[in-house]
Amino acid sequence: MDELINLTVAELGAAYRRRELSPVEVTTAFLERIDEVDPDLHAFVTVMADTALARATEAERQFAAAEPAGALAGIPIAVKDAFHVAGVPTSLGSVVYRDLVSKSDSGVVRRLRAAGSVFTGKTNTAEFGQSATSDNLLGPDTVNPWDVTRTPGGSSGGSASAVAARLSAVAVGSDGGGSIRIPAAFCGVYGLKTSPGLCPDEKGFRAMTDFVGAGPMTSTVADARPLLGVLAGRDYARGTVPKLRVAYCARPEGRPVAPGVAQAVDAVARQLSALGHEVIQTDLPLEGWNDVFGPLVLEDEHRERGHLLTRHADQLTRYERSSLKAALALDPAAVARARELLPQYRQRIAALFTRYDVILTPATAVPPFPLGERPSHIDGRKVDQLWGAFPFAVPFNVAGVAAASLPCGFADGLPVGAQLVVAPGAEQLLLDVSEDLEEAIGFDQLAVVSRWSRTTAPTP
């Protein structure tokens, strides 16, 4: 089983085509892994064993008959429980919708299904995606495979935890304010936030609609390519990276960064220089993002879920109740002003890409912190409880660009992510420079897998 769960997407596909491996055999190995490990991780809210085996059986039949198979045929994929899968509950991280069965696939799942994906299950998320951790009232918090006393981040924390512990070959998440990149950084996996509109989720869940996009969460950059290709409907084969101008901002907006995180991302800047790129240390004009993000997110919450505050308040998490109360008190003038500021903010950040090809920042300000204990101080400075640990992702949602978190090292034995940002639509460049860096850095993606025995969780 250990060999099967550690194979890449390309290795699995090649083995299927050569008839050296069976999709049913591989899917069974992942399902067994979920049974053994997930009671400790709580990455999944629904395991789709019967569906997975049925889809694996169909993929196996296609390969045996030498029929055309989709780009992800037989590949086990975990789906964040913010996407609709026909015939399966979509809780959205809320007990209010725990038993609501989706009647049809939303757009992201429809494309994955058409590509032959094997759905292993639905992964845990913050309630309605409204927190950067993955806790809700459905059950125990999702935990971090590197240390089960710590958060995996959120809101796509279940997907990140599942990929890091190899409970699924790859996963899909969504990112409206860092919800792919934060858990990717905390769990030591690769997570890519796509440009607005690149991966639409037609007839899907609505939240942070001005900023959100689906994207891959994978153990390697190479694994992200076919997954993003299916989601976006285009090819992302690896290309050669030209000499780049890289804007490196070690502490965006002057915010504090934990020393271990700073050291790891500094090393990435040096690695980019060693690869022949021009790295320019600079400040970034990121201020003002929350004047846009806050009002527009709350406007969404009031429109989509405001009724829950009167009908189901006792079934909501504290953070969702707080969001809905803030949305109820939202000044319409603030929303109107945010609408005015959004294109201005995007133009301001777009101007950076006339001078630079890539932006480098830390993905988060800290390594994973203990469950339920967001840091109040970082590097000796007091920080905001809401954004202090992860203030570097959301500006780029507001900016409408593409960004990724790449595992780049460790702080206190826990993963650190480097954030790479490119212009809208430049996902090809983002993948290519990410893969070059991944090879240069040599982050051991499988280190955490080996820490889990087949029967017991690792000691924190």
C-alpha positions as a Markdown table, in Angstrom:
| # | Residue | x | y | z |
|---|---|---|---|---|
| 1 | Met | 0.0 | 0.0 | 0.0 |
| 2 | Asp | 2.8 | 2.4 | 0.9 |
| 3 | Glu | 4.2 | 2.3 | -2.6 |
| 4 | Leu | 0.9 | 2.8 | -4.3 |
| 5 | Ile | -0.2 | 5.9 | -2.3 |
| 6 | Asn | 3.1 | 7.6 | -2.9 |
| 7 | Leu | 3.0 | 7.5 | -6.7 |
| 8 | Thr | 2.6 | 10.7 | -8.7 |
| 9 | Val | -0.3 | 11.3 | -11.1 |
| 10 | Ala | 2.0 | 10.7 | -14.1 |
| 11 | Glu | 3.3 | 7.5 | -12.6 |
| 12 | Leu | -0.2 | 6.2 | -11.9 |
| 13 | Gly | -1.4 | 7.1 | -15.4 |
| 14 | Ala | 1.5 | 5.4 | -17.0 |
| 15 | Ala | 1.2 | 2.3 | -14.9 |
| 16 | Tyr | -2.6 | 2.1 | -15.8 |
| 17 | Arg | -1.9 | 2.4 | -19.5 |
| 18 | Arg | 0.8 | -0.3 | -19.3 |
| 19 | Arg | -1.6 | -2.5 | -17.3 |
| 20 | Glu | 1.0 | -2.7 | -14.5 |
| 21 | Leu | -1.4 | -1.3 | -11.9 |
| 22 | Ser | -5.2 | -1.4 | -11.5 |
| 23 | Pro | -7.2 | 1.7 | -10.7 |
| 24 | Val | -9.2 | -0.5 | -8.3 |
| 25 | Glu | -6.1 | -1.7 | -6.6 |
| 26 | Val | -4.9 | 1.9 | -6.2 |
| 27 | Thr | -8.2 | 3.2 | -5.0 |
| 28 | Thr | -8.6 | 0.4 | -2.5 |
| 29 | Ala | -5.1 | 1.3 | -1.1 |
| 30 | Phe | -6.2 | 5.0 | -0.6 |
| 31 | Leu | -9.5 | 3.9 | 1.0 |
| 32 | Glu | -7.7 | 1.7 | 3.4 |
| 33 | Arg | -5.4 | 4.5 | 4.2 |
| 34 | Ile | -8.4 | 6.8 | 4.9 |
| 35 | Asp | -9.9 | 4.1 | 7.2 |
| 36 | Glu | -6.6 | 3.8 | 9.2 |
| 37 | Val | -5.4 | 7.4 | 9.4 |
| 38 | Asp | -8.4 | 9.7 | 9.1 |
| 39 | Pro | -9.9 | 8.9 | 12.5 |
| 40 | Asp | -6.9 | 10.9 | 13.8 |
| 41 | Leu | -6.8 | 13.6 | 11.1 |
| 42 | His | -10.5 | 14.3 | 10.5 |
| 43 | Ala | -9.7 | 15.4 | 7.0 |
| 44 | Phe | -12.9 | 14.0 | 5.5 |
| 45 | Val | -16.5 | 14.7 | 6.3 |
| 46 | Thr | -17.8 | 12.1 | 3.8 |
| 47 | Val | -15.9 | 9.1 | 2.4 |
| 48 | Met | -17.3 | 8.0 | -0.9 |
| 49 | Ala | -16.0 | 4.4 | -0.9 |
| 50 | Asp | -18.7 | 2.8 | -3.1 |
| 51 | Thr | -18.6 | 5.7 | -5.6 |
| 52 | Ala | -14.8 | 5.6 | -5.7 |
| 53 | Leu | -14.7 | 1.9 | -6.4 |
| 54 | Ala | -17.4 | 2.1 | -9.1 |
| 55 | Arg | -15.5 | 4.9 | -10.9 |
| 56 | Ala | -12.2 | 3.0 | -10.5 |
| 57 | Thr | -13.8 | -0.1 | -12.0 |
| 58 | Glu | -15.0 | 1.9 | -15.0 |
| 59 | Ala | -11.5 | 3.4 | -15.5 |
| 60 | Glu | -10.0 | -0.1 | -15.3 |
| 61 | Arg | -12.4 | -1.3 | -17.9 |
| 62 | Gln | -11.5 | 1.6 | -20.2 |
| 63 | Phe | -7.8 | 0.9 | -19.9 |
| 64 | Ala | -8.3 | -2.8 | -20.4 |
| 65 | Ala | -10.3 | -2.2 | -23.6 |
| 66 | Ala | -7.7 | 0.4 | -24.8 |
| 67 | Glu | -10.6 | 3.0 | -24.9 |
| 68 | Pro | -9.9 | 6.7 | -24.7 |
| 69 | Ala | -9.6 | 7.6 | -21.0 |
| 70 | Gly | -9.8 | 11.1 | -19.5 |
| 71 | Ala | -6.8 | 13.0 | -18.3 |
| 72 | Leu | -7.4 | 12.0 | -14.7 |
| 73 | Ala | -8.9 | 8.5 | -15.3 |
| 74 | Gly | -8.4 | 6.3 | -12.2 |
| 75 | Ile | -6.7 | 9.1 | -10.2 |
| 76 | Pro | -8.1 | 9.4 | -6.6 |
| 77 | Ile | -9.2 | 13.0 | -5.9 |
| 78 | Ala | -10.5 | 14.5 | -2.7 |
| 79 | Val | -13.1 | 17.3 | -3.1 |
| 80 | Lys | -13.5 | 20.2 | -0.7 |
| 81 | Asp | -17.0 | 20.1 | 0.8 |
| 82 | Ala | -17.8 | 23.4 | -0.8 |
| 83 | Phe | -18.3 | 21.8 | -4.3 |
| 84 | His | -21.5 | 19.9 | -5.2 |
| 85 | Val | -21.2 | 16.2 | -6.0 |
| 86 | Ala | -24.4 | 14.7 | -7.3 |
| 87 | Gly | -26.0 | 12.3 | -4.8 |
| 88 | Val | -23.7 | 13.3 | -1.9 |
| 89 | Pro | -24.3 | 15.8 | 1.0 |
| 90 | Thr | -22.6 | 19.2 | 0.6 |
| 91 | Ser | -22.4 | 20.5 | 4.2 |
| 92 | Leu | -20.4 | 23.6 | 3.4 |
| 93 | Gly | -18.9 | 23.0 | 6.8 |
| 94 | Ser | -22.2 | 23.7 | 8.5 |
| 95 | Val | -24.6 | 21.5 | 10.5 |
| 96 | Val | -27.4 | 23.5 | 9.0 |
| 97 | Tyr | -26.7 | 21.7 | 5.6 |
| 98 | Arg | -25.2 | 18.5 | 7.0 |
| 99 | Asp | -27.9 | 16.3 | 5.4 |
| 100 | Leu | -28.6 | 18.4 | 2.2 |
| 101 | Val | -27.8 | 16.1 | -0.7 |
| 102 | Ser | -26.7 | 17.7 | -3.9 |
| 103 | Lys | -28.9 | 17.0 | -6.9 |
| 104 | Ser | -26.2 | 17.6 | -9.5 |
| 105 | Asp | -22.5 | 18.3 | -9.9 |
| 106 | Ser | -21.3 | 21.9 | -9.8 |
| 107 | Gly | -18.9 | 23.0 | -12.6 |
| 108 | Val | -15.7 | 22.0 | -11.0 |
| 109 | Val | -16.9 | 18.5 | -10.2 |
| 110 | Arg | -18.5 | 18.1 | -13.6 |
| 111 | Arg | -15.1 | 18.7 | -15.3 |
| 112 | Leu | -13.3 | 16.3 | -12.9 |
| 113 | Arg | -16.0 | 13.7 | -13.5 |
| 114 | Ala | -15.6 | 14.0 | -17.3 |
| 115 | Ala | -11.9 | 13.5 | -16.9 |
| 116 | Gly | -12.4 | 10.2 | -15.2 |
| 117 | Ser | -11.5 | 11.2 | -11.6 |
| 118 | Val | -12.1 | 8.8 | -8.8 |
| 119 | Phe | -13.8 | 10.8 | -6.0 |
| 120 | Thr | -12.5 | 9.5 | -2.6 |
| 121 | Gly | -14.6 | 11.8 | -0.6 |
| 122 | Lys | -15.6 | 15.3 | 0.6 |
| 123 | Thr | -13.0 | 17.1 | 2.8 |
| 124 | Asn | -13.6 | 19.3 | 5.8 |
| 125 | Thr | -13.8 | 23.1 | 5.6 |
| 126 | Ala | -14.5 | 26.1 | 7.7 |
| 127 | Glu | -18.2 | 26.9 | 7.9 |
| 128 | Phe | -19.1 | 28.6 | 4.6 |
| 129 | Gly | -15.4 | 29.1 | 4.0 |
| 130 | Gln | -15.3 | 32.0 | 6.5 |
| 131 | Ser | -12.3 | 31.1 | 8.6 |
| 132 | Ala | -8.6 | 30.4 | 7.9 |
| 133 | Thr | -8.8 | 27.3 | 10.1 |
| 134 | Ser | -10.8 | 24.2 | 9.5 |
| 135 | Asp | -13.0 | 23.9 | 12.5 |
| 136 | Asn | -16.8 | 23.8 | 12.6 |
| 137 | Leu | -19.6 | 22.2 | 14.5 |
| 138 | Leu | -19.8 | 19.0 | 12.4 |
| 139 | Gly | -17.2 | 17.2 | 14.5 |
| 140 | Pro | -13.6 | 17.3 | 15.6 |
| 141 | Asp | -11.3 | 19.9 | 14.1 |
| 142 | Thr | -9.2 | 18.8 | 11.1 |
| 143 | Val | -5.6 | 18.6 | 12.3 |
| 144 | Asn | -2.2 | 18.9 | 10.8 |
| 145 | Pro | -0.4 | 15.7 | 9.8 |
| 146 | Trp | 2.9 | 17.2 | 10.8 |
| 147 | Asp | 1.7 | 17.8 | 14.4 |
| 148 | Val | -1.9 | 16.7 | 15.4 |
| 149 | Thr | -2.0 | 19.4 | 18.1 |
| 150 | Arg | -1.9 | 22.1 | 15.4 |
| 151 | Thr | -4.1 | 23.5 | 12.7 |
| 152 | Pro | -3.8 | 22.6 | 9.0 |
| 153 | Gly | -5.1 | 26.1 | 8.2 |
| 154 | Gly | -8.3 | 26.7 | 6.2 |
| 155 | Ser | -10.7 | 26.9 | 4.8 |
| 156 | Ser | -9.4 | 24.1 | 2.5 |
| 157 | Gly | -7.7 | 22.4 | 5.5 |
| 158 | Gly | -9.3 | 19.0 | 4.9 |
| 159 | Ser | -7.9 | 18.9 | 1.4 |
| 160 | Ala | -4.5 | 20.0 | 2.5 |
| 161 | Ser | -4.4 | 17.5 | 5.3 |
| 162 | Ala | -5.6 | 14.7 | 3.1 |
| 163 | Val | -2.9 | 15.3 | 0.4 |
| 164 | Ala | -0.1 | 15.8 | 3.0 |
| 165 | Ala | -0.9 | 12.4 | 4.6 |
| 166 | Arg | -1.5 | 10.8 | 1.3 |
| 167 | Leu | -5.2 | 10.0 | 1.9 |
| 168 | Ser | -5.8 | 11.0 | -1.7 |
| 169 | Ala | -3.5 | 11.4 | -4.6 |
| 170 | Val | -4.6 | 15.0 | -5.2 |
| 171 | Ala | -7.3 | 17.3 | -4.0 |
| 172 | Val | -9.2 | 20.4 | -5.1 |
| 173 | Gly | -9.8 | 23.4 | -3.0 |
| 174 | Ser | -11.1 | 26.9 | -3.3 |
| 175 | Asp | -9.5 | 30.2 | -2.4 |
| 176 | Gly | -11.3 | 33.5 | -1.7 |
| 177 | Gly | -8.9 | 34.9 | 0.8 |
| 178 | Gly | -6.1 | 32.5 | 1.1 |
| 179 | Ser | -8.1 | 29.3 | 1.6 |
| 180 | Ile | -5.9 | 27.2 | -0.6 |
| 181 | Arg | -2.5 | 28.9 | 0.0 |
| 182 | Ile | -2.7 | 29.0 | 3.8 |
| 183 | Pro | -3.4 | 25.3 | 4.4 |
| 184 | Ala | -1.0 | 24.4 | 1.6 |
| 185 | Ala | 1.7 | 26.3 | 3.5 |
| 186 | Phe | 0.8 | 24.8 | 6.9 |
| 187 | Cys | 0.7 | 21.3 | 5.6 |
| 188 | Gly | 3.7 | 21.3 | 3.3 |
| 189 | Val | 1.8 | 20.8 | 0.0 |
| 190 | Tyr | 1.6 | 22.8 | -3.2 |
| 191 | Gly | -1.6 | 25.0 | -3.6 |
| 192 | Leu | -2.5 | 27.2 | -6.4 |
| 193 | Lys | -5.0 | 30.0 | -6.4 |
| 194 | Thr | -6.2 | 30.6 | -10.0 |
| 195 | Ser | -7.0 | 33.9 | -11.8 |
| 196 | Pro | -10.6 | 35.0 | -11.6 |
| 197 | Gly | -12.8 | 33.1 | -14.0 |
| 198 | Leu | -10.2 | 30.5 | -15.0 |
| 199 | Cys | -11.9 | 27.7 | -13.1 |
| 200 | Pro | -15.6 | 28.6 | -12.7 |
| 201 | Asp | -17.8 | 26.5 | -10.5 |
| 202 | Glu | -21.1 | 26.9 | -12.4 |
| 203 | Lys | -24.2 | 26.5 | -10.2 |
| 204 | Gly | -21.9 | 26.1 | -7.2 |
| 205 | Phe | -21.7 | 27.5 | -3.7 |
| 206 | Arg | -21.5 | 31.3 | -3.5 |
| 207 | Ala | -19.2 | 33.1 | -1.1 |
| 208 | Met | -16.5 | 35.7 | -1.6 |
| 209 | Thr | -17.7 | 35.8 | -5.2 |
| 210 | Asp | -15.5 | 38.7 | -6.3 |
| 211 | Phe | -12.4 | 36.9 | -5.2 |
| 212 | Val | -12.8 | 33.1 | -5.1 |
| 213 | Gly | -11.4 | 30.5 | -7.5 |
| 214 | Ala | -11.0 | 26.7 | -7.5 |
| 215 | Gly | -7.5 | 25.3 | -7.7 |
| 216 | Pro | -5.3 | 22.2 | -7.2 |
| 217 | Met | -3.7 | 21.0 | -3.9 |
| 218 | Thr | -1.0 | 18.5 | -4.6 |
| 219 | Ser | 2.2 | 16.9 | -3.3 |
| 220 | Thr | 4.2 | 18.1 | -6.3 |
| 221 | Val | 3.9 | 20.9 | -8.9 |
| 222 | Ala | 3.9 | 18.2 | -11.6 |
| 223 | Asp | 0.7 | 16.7 | -10.1 |
| 224 | Ala | -1.0 | 20.1 | -10.2 |
| 225 | Arg | -0.5 | 20.5 | -14.0 |
| 226 | Pro | -3.1 | 17.9 | -15.2 |
| 227 | Leu | -5.5 | 18.8 | -12.4 |
| 228 | Leu | -5.4 | 22.5 | -13.3 |
| 229 | Gly | -5.6 | 21.5 | -17.0 |
| 230 | Val | -8.9 | 19.7 | -16.4 |
| 231 | Leu | -10.3 | 22.5 | -14.3 |
| 232 | Ala | -9.3 | 25.2 | -16.8 |
| 233 | Gly | -9.7 | 23.3 | -20.0 |
| 234 | Arg | -6.2 | 23.8 | -21.3 |
| 235 | Asp | -2.7 | 22.3 | -21.3 |
| 236 | Tyr | 0.0 | 23.2 | -18.8 |
| 237 | Ala | 2.9 | 21.0 | -19.9 |
| 238 | Arg | 6.2 | 22.1 | -18.5 |
| 239 | Gly | 8.0 | 24.9 | -20.2 |
| 240 | Thr | 11.4 | 26.6 | -20.0 |
| 241 | Val | 11.6 | 29.6 | -17.6 |
| 242 | Pro | 13.3 | 32.7 | -19.1 |
| 243 | Lys | 15.3 | 35.0 | -16.9 |
| 244 | Leu | 12.8 | 36.7 | -14.6 |
| 245 | Arg | 12.6 | 39.9 | -12.6 |
| 246 | Val | 11.4 | 38.9 | -9.2 |
| 247 | Ala | 10.1 | 41.4 | -6.6 |
| 248 | Tyr | 10.9 | 40.1 | -3.2 |
| 249 | Cys | 9.0 | 41.5 | -0.2 |
| 250 | Ala | 10.0 | 39.8 | 3.0 |
| 251 | Arg | 7.5 | 41.6 | 5.2 |
| 252 | Pro | 4.5 | 43.0 | 3.2 |
| 253 | Glu | 3.0 | 46.1 | 4.7 |
| 254 | Gly | 5.8 | 46.0 | 7.3 |
| 255 | Arg | 4.0 | 43.2 | 9.1 |
| 256 | Pro | 5.9 | 40.9 | 11.5 |
| 257 | Val | 7.0 | 37.5 | 10.4 |
| 258 | Ala | 8.2 | 34.6 | 12.6 |
| 259 | Pro | 12.0 | 34.3 | 12.3 |
| 260 | Gly | 11.9 | 30.7 | 11.1 |
| 261 | Val | 9.5 | 31.6 | 8.3 |
| 262 | Ala | 11.6 | 34.7 | 7.3 |
| 263 | Gln | 14.7 | 32.5 | 7.1 |
| 264 | Ala | 13.1 | 29.9 | 4.9 |
| 265 | Val | 11.6 | 32.5 | 2.4 |
| 266 | Asp | 15.0 | 34.4 | 2.4 |
| 267 | Ala | 16.5 | 31.1 | 1.2 |
| 268 | Val | 14.0 | 30.9 | -1.6 |
| 269 | Ala | 15.0 | 34.4 | -2.8 |
| 270 | Arg | 18.7 | 33.3 | -2.8 |
| 271 | Gln | 17.7 | 30.2 | -4.7 |
| 272 | Leu | 16.0 | 32.2 | -7.4 |
| 273 | Ser | 19.1 | 34.3 | -7.7 |
| 274 | Ala | 21.1 | 31.1 | -8.0 |
| 275 | Leu | 18.8 | 30.0 | -10.8 |
| 276 | Gly | 19.8 | 33.1 | -12.8 |
| 277 | His | 16.8 | 35.4 | -12.0 |
| 278 | Glu | 17.1 | 39.0 | -10.9 |
| 279 | Val | 15.7 | 39.4 | -7.4 |
| 280 | Ile | 14.9 | 42.9 | -6.3 |
| 281 | Gln | 14.0 | 43.5 | -2.6 |
| 282 | Thr | 11.1 | 46.0 | -2.5 |
| 283 | Asp | 8.1 | 47.1 | -0.7 |
| 284 | Leu | 4.7 | 46.4 | -2.3 |
| 285 | Pro | 1.7 | 48.8 | -2.4 |
| 286 | Leu | -0.7 | 46.4 | -0.8 |
| 287 | Glu | -2.4 | 48.7 | 1.6 |
| 288 | Gly | -6.2 | 49.2 | 1.4 |
| 289 | Trp | -7.1 | 45.6 | 0.5 |
| 290 | Asn | -9.4 | 45.2 | 3.5 |
| 291 | Asp | -11.4 | 48.4 | 2.5 |
| 292 | Val | -12.4 | 46.3 | -0.5 |
| 293 | Phe | -12.4 | 42.7 | 0.8 |
| 294 | Gly | -14.3 | 43.2 | 4.1 |
| 295 | Pro | -17.4 | 45.0 | 2.8 |
| 296 | Leu | -17.8 | 42.8 | -0.3 |
| 297 | Val | -17.4 | 39.6 | 1.6 |
| 298 | Leu | -19.9 | 40.7 | 4.2 |
| 299 | Glu | -22.3 | 41.8 | 1.4 |
| 300 | Asp | -22.1 | 38.2 | 0.0 |
| 301 | Glu | -22.7 | 36.7 | 3.4 |
| 302 | His | -25.8 | 38.9 | 4.1 |
| 303 | Arg | -27.3 | 38.1 | 0.7 |
| 304 | Glu | -26.6 | 34.4 | 0.7 |
| 305 | Arg | -26.9 | 33.5 | 4.4 |
| 306 | Gly | -28.4 | 36.4 | 6.3 |
| 307 | His | -31.6 | 34.4 | 7.0 |
| 308 | Leu | -29.6 | 31.9 | 9.0 |
| 309 | Leu | -29.0 | 34.5 | 11.8 |
| 310 | Thr | -32.7 | 34.4 | 12.7 |
| 311 | Arg | -33.6 | 30.8 | 11.8 |
| 312 | His | -30.5 | 28.9 | 12.8 |
| 313 | Ala | -28.2 | 31.1 | 15.0 |
| 314 | Asp | -27.8 | 28.3 | 17.6 |
| 315 | Gln | -26.4 | 26.0 | 14.8 |
| 316 | Leu | -23.8 | 28.4 | 13.6 |
| 317 | Thr | -20.1 | 28.7 | 14.6 |
| 318 | Arg | -19.1 | 31.7 | 16.6 |
| 319 | Tyr | -17.2 | 33.1 | 13.6 |
| 320 | Glu | -20.1 | 32.7 | 11.2 |
| 321 | Arg | -22.5 | 34.4 | 13.7 |
| 322 | Ser | -20.0 | 37.3 | 14.0 |
| 323 | Ser | -19.8 | 37.6 | 10.2 |
| 324 | Leu | -23.5 | 37.7 | 9.8 |
| 325 | Lys | -24.0 | 40.2 | 12.6 |
| 326 | Ala | -21.3 | 42.4 | 11.0 |
| 327 | Ala | -23.0 | 42.0 | 7.6 |
| 328 | Leu | -26.3 | 43.0 | 9.1 |
| 329 | Ala | -24.7 | 46.3 | 10.4 |
| 330 | Leu | -22.9 | 46.9 | 7.1 |
| 331 | Asp | -23.1 | 50.5 | 5.8 |
| 332 | Pro | -24.2 | 50.5 | 2.2 |
| 333 | Ala | -21.9 | 53.4 | 1.5 |
| 334 | Ala | -18.9 | 51.1 | 2.5 |
| 335 | Val | -20.1 | 48.5 | -0.1 |
| 336 | Ala | -20.4 | 51.2 | -2.8 |
| 337 | Arg | -17.0 | 52.5 | -1.9 |
| 338 | Ala | -15.5 | 49.0 | -2.1 |
| 339 | Arg | -17.0 | 48.6 | -5.6 |
| 340 | Glu | -15.2 | 51.8 | -6.6 |
| 341 | Leu | -11.9 | 50.8 | -5.0 |
| 342 | Leu | -11.8 | 47.2 | -6.4 |
| 343 | Pro | -10.8 | 48.1 | -10.0 |
| 344 | Gln | -8.4 | 50.7 | -8.7 |
| 345 | Tyr | -6.7 | 48.2 | -6.5 |
| 346 | Arg | -6.4 | 45.7 | -9.3 |
| 347 | Gln | -4.9 | 48.4 | -11.6 |
| 348 | Arg | -2.4 | 49.3 | -8.9 |
| 349 | Ile | -1.2 | 45.7 | -8.5 |
| 350 | Ala | -1.3 | 45.1 | -12.3 |
| 351 | Ala | 1.2 | 47.9 | -12.7 |
| 352 | Leu | 3.7 | 45.9 | -10.7 |
| 353 | Phe | 3.8 | 43.4 | -13.5 |
| 354 | Thr | 5.0 | 45.9 | -16.0 |
| 355 | Arg | 8.2 | 46.0 | -13.9 |
| 356 | Tyr | 8.4 | 42.4 | -12.5 |
| 357 | Asp | 7.5 | 39.0 | -13.7 |
| 358 | Val | 7.0 | 37.3 | -10.3 |
| 359 | Ile | 6.4 | 38.5 | -6.7 |
| 360 | Leu | 7.8 | 36.5 | -3.8 |
| 361 | Thr | 6.5 | 36.8 | -0.2 |
| 362 | Pro | 5.9 | 34.5 | 2.7 |
| 363 | Ala | 2.7 | 32.6 | 2.3 |
| 364 | Thr | 1.9 | 33.0 | 6.0 |
| 365 | Ala | 3.5 | 35.0 | 8.9 |
| 366 | Val | 3.9 | 31.9 | 11.1 |
| 367 | Pro | 4.2 | 28.2 | 10.9 |
| 368 | Pro | 1.1 | 26.2 | 12.0 |
| 369 | Phe | -0.1 | 27.2 | 15.4 |
| 370 | Pro | -1.9 | 25.1 | 18.1 |
| 371 | Leu | -5.6 | 24.4 | 17.5 |
| 372 | Gly | -7.8 | 27.2 | 18.6 |
| 373 | Glu | -4.8 | 29.5 | 19.5 |
| 374 | Arg | -4.2 | 32.1 | 16.9 |
| 375 | Pro | -1.1 | 34.0 | 17.8 |
| 376 | Ser | -1.5 | 37.4 | 19.6 |
| 377 | His | 2.2 | 38.3 | 19.0 |
| 378 | Ile | 4.6 | 37.5 | 16.2 |
| 379 | Asp | 8.3 | 38.2 | 16.5 |
| 380 | Gly | 7.6 | 40.3 | 19.6 |
| 381 | Arg | 4.9 | 42.5 | 18.1 |
| 382 | Lys | 1.2 | 42.4 | 18.8 |
| 383 | Val | -0.9 | 41.4 | 15.8 |
| 384 | Asp | -4.6 | 41.3 | 14.9 |
| 385 | Gln | -6.3 | 38.0 | 15.9 |
| 386 | Leu | -8.2 | 37.8 | 12.6 |
| 387 | Trp | -5.4 | 38.4 | 10.1 |
| 388 | Gly | -2.2 | 38.5 | 12.0 |
| 389 | Ala | -1.1 | 34.9 | 11.2 |
| 390 | Phe | -1.9 | 35.0 | 7.6 |
| 391 | Pro | -2.1 | 38.6 | 6.1 |
| 392 | Phe | -0.2 | 38.0 | 2.9 |
| 393 | Ala | -2.7 | 35.9 | 0.9 |
| 394 | Val | -5.9 | 38.0 | 0.7 |
| 395 | Pro | -4.3 | 41.1 | -1.0 |
| 396 | Phe | -3.7 | 39.0 | -4.1 |
| 397 | Asn | -7.4 | 37.8 | -4.1 |
| 398 | Val | -8.4 | 41.4 | -4.1 |
| 399 | Ala | -5.8 | 42.1 | -6.8 |
| 400 | Gly | -7.3 | 39.4 | -9.1 |
| 401 | Val | -3.9 | 37.7 | -9.8 |
| 402 | Ala | -2.7 | 34.1 | -9.7 |
| 403 | Ala | -0.7 | 32.9 | -6.7 |
| 404 | Ala | 0.7 | 29.7 | -5.2 |
| 405 | Ser | 2.2 | 28.5 | -2.0 |
| 406 | Leu | 5.3 | 26.3 | -2.5 |
| 407 | Pro | 6.7 | 24.3 | 0.4 |
| 408 | Cys | 10.2 | 25.7 | 1.0 |
| 409 | Gly | 11.5 | 24.6 | 4.4 |
| 410 | Phe | 10.7 | 24.3 | 8.1 |
| 411 | Ala | 10.4 | 26.5 | 11.1 |
| 412 | Asp | 10.4 | 24.7 | 14.5 |
| 413 | Gly | 10.0 | 21.4 | 12.6 |
| 414 | Leu | 6.8 | 22.6 | 10.8 |
| 415 | Pro | 6.3 | 23.4 | 7.1 |
| 416 | Val | 6.8 | 26.9 | 5.7 |
| 417 | Gly | 5.4 | 28.1 | 2.4 |
| 418 | Ala | 6.7 | 30.7 | 0.0 |
| 419 | Gln | 4.1 | 32.6 | -1.9 |
| 420 | Leu | 4.7 | 33.2 | -5.6 |
| 421 | Val | 2.5 | 35.7 | -7.4 |
| 422 | Val | 2.1 | 36.3 | -11.2 |
| 423 | Ala | -0.1 | 38.4 | -13.4 |
| 424 | Pro | -3.7 | 37.3 | -14.2 |
| 425 | Gly | -3.7 | 34.4 | -16.6 |
| 426 | Ala | 0.0 | 33.6 | -16.1 |
| 427 | Glu | -0.6 | 30.2 | -14.5 |
| 428 | Gln | 1.8 | 28.6 | -17.0 |
| 429 | Leu | 4.7 | 30.8 | -15.7 |
| 430 | Leu | 3.6 | 30.2 | -12.1 |
| 431 | Leu | 3.7 | 26.4 | -12.5 |
| 432 | Asp | 7.1 | 26.5 | -14.4 |
| 433 | Val | 8.9 | 28.7 | -11.9 |
| 434 | Ser | 7.3 | 26.7 | -9.0 |
| 435 | Glu | 8.6 | 23.4 | -10.4 |
| 436 | Asp | 12.1 | 24.8 | -11.0 |
| 437 | Leu | 12.2 | 26.0 | -7.4 |
| 438 | Glu | 10.7 | 22.8 | -6.1 |
| 439 | Glu | 13.6 | 20.8 | -7.7 |
| 440 | Ala | 16.2 | 23.3 | -6.3 |
| 441 | Ile | 14.8 | 23.3 | -2.8 |
| 442 | Gly | 14.3 | 19.5 | -2.5 |
| 443 | Phe | 11.5 | 19.7 | 0.1 |
| 444 | Asp | 10.8 | 16.2 | 1.3 |
| 445 | Gln | 7.1 | 15.8 | 0.5 |
| 446 | Leu | 7.0 | 12.2 | 1.9 |
| 447 | Ala | 8.6 | 12.9 | 5.3 |
| 448 | Val | 5.3 | 13.4 | 7.0 |
| 449 | Val | 3.8 | 10.2 | 5.4 |
| 450 | Ser | 6.5 | 8.1 | 6.9 |
| 451 | Arg | 5.7 | 9.5 | 10.3 |
| 452 | Trp | 2.3 | 7.8 | 10.3 |
| 453 | Ser | 2.3 | 4.1 | 11.0 |
| 454 | Arg | -0.6 | 2.1 | 9.6 |
| 455 | Thr | -2.3 | 1.9 | 13.0 |
| 456 | Thr | -1.3 | 4.9 | 15.2 |
| 457 | Ala | -1.0 | 8.6 | 14.9 |
| 458 | Pro | 2.5 | 10.1 | 15.4 |
| 459 | Thr | 3.4 | 11.6 | 18.8 |
| 460 | Pro | 3.2 | 15.5 | 18.5 |
